[in-house]
Amino acid sequence: MALISLEQVSVAYDNRFILEDFNLQIEKGKLLSLLGPSGCGKTTTLRLIAGFLNAEQGKFMFGGKDYTNVPVNKRNFGFVFQSYALFPHMSVYDNVAFGLRLRKMKEAEVKQRVTRMLEIVSLGGFEKRLPKALSGGQRQRVAIARALVIEPDLLLFDEPLSNLDANLRVNMRVEIRRIQQELGITTVYVSHDQEECFSISDQVAVMNSGKIEQLAHPTTIFKYPASEYVARFIGFGNFIAFESRSDAGEDIELSRGALKFLAAKRPNGAGNLGMLGAIRPDDLQLWPSTQEAPLSGNTLSGRVQVSTYLGRSYQYEVETELGVFTVNQEMDVPFAQGEQVTIYFPKDKLVLVQ
């Protein structure tokens, strides 16, 4: 049975529903990320779970108990805010100890818990420092320690890394995953960053306009997006609307006018959901039209419109009879603007979505 269950939940602001008949289940000990752009409902979902918002209708079950109307101060949940929300006049030690002292815990146990938690987040020896004397990553680890020290039943993160620079974000997401796995605490994590969510999560829920478009393991979503929305959001920048499809043994045969393509069947039908083909720019291959293609089928003739140097590779915008396709390819000598080329669509990279 799921530890967390949102059942037919609806939340509205100014008579406009942000979530409507929303359902979500989270297993104990797992880290689930809510991923999507601003306004998709992910933060509303997190705040509903935390108790900061009330549902218009529906039920929130936690550990088999109805938490729908349980006030926030009665939910033993830890919350890590985007802005750290540390007390600037308090030391690291006192910030972490704050929740324990509110619970009237004896100072000897407070010291034991705070010391252990600061070791877990690699901040031993920082007890006397004020937040202003810490880096952004250190402040975020203090915020995590403060949320964890109360031994919460659930840990909630609201875009905790958005204020950090790129390198620090990578380091901090590794730390968050390490701490979550070490403690085995059930965690809900909100972000708009695909790479961030995929790197730390057991499951990811991709949200769109208050609905979950796809809920699955990160590798499943990355390889087999279920819808055009999910595909576009996670980087499938090229699409072909096919007109017919038929079974071809291990493959699916697709047609668009006189053009024929093959797409490999996916495990359990994943990624074979519709008539819209999707493929990433990195998965397409380019050859000069003067060179005989080393592979037959799944090719399309085109002309380079734009060539852009990305560092490791070149990015090309290639005009074809089916539209413009974006192709990223590593090469020493780039194609020139206006050059005729052949695009190859590997069948095991061409995914069908709804």
CORUR-V246632 format. One record per backbone hydrogen bond with DSSP energy under -1.0 kcal/mol. CO is the residue of the C=O (numbers start at 1). NH is the residue of the N-H. Records with the same first field share a line. If there is no record, write none. Layout:
# CORUR-V246632
CO->NH, NH
This chain:
# CORUR-V246632
3->63
4->26
5->61
6->24
7->59
9->22
10->56, 57
11->18, 19
13->16
16->13
19->11
22->9
24->6
26->3, 4
27->30
30->187
31->202, 203
32->189
33->205
34->191
35->207
37->40
40->210
41->45
42->46
43->47
44->48
45->49
46->50
47->51, 52, 53
57->10
59->7
60->67
61->5
62->65
65->62
67->70
71->74
72->75
75->77
76->153
78->156
80->158
81->84
83->85
87->90
91->95
92->96
93->97
97->101
98->102
100->105
101->104
106->110
107->111
108->112
109->113
110->114
111->115
112->116
113->117
114->118
115->119
116->120
117->121
118->123
119->122
123->126
126->129
127->93
129->92
130->133
131->134
135->139
136->140
137->141
138->142
139->143
140->144
141->145
142->146
143->147
144->148
145->149
148->151
154->78
155->188
156->80
157->190
159->162
161->164
165->169
166->170
167->171
168->172
169->173
170->174
171->175
172->176
173->177
174->178
175->179
176->180
177->181
178->182
179->183
180->184, 185
186->155
187->32
188->157
189->34
190->159
191->36
193->197
194->198
195->199
197->201
203->33
204->216
205->35
206->213, 214
208->211
211->208
214->206
216->204
217->221
218->222
219->223
220->224
226->354
227->231
228->232
229->233
230->234
231->236
232->235
235->237
238->279
240->277
244->255
246->253
248->251
250->265
251->248
252->263
253->246
254->261
255->243, 244
256->259
259->256
261->254
263->252
266->269
267->270
269->272
271->352
275->242
276->353
277->240
278->351
279->238
280->283
281->328
285->344
287->342
288->291
298->345
300->343
302->341
303->319
304->338
306->317
308->315
313->310
314->329
315->308
316->327
317->305, 306
318->325
319->303
320->323
323->320
325->318
327->316
329->314
336->339
339->304
340->289
341->302
342->287
343->300
344->285
346->349
347->264
351->278
352->273
353->276
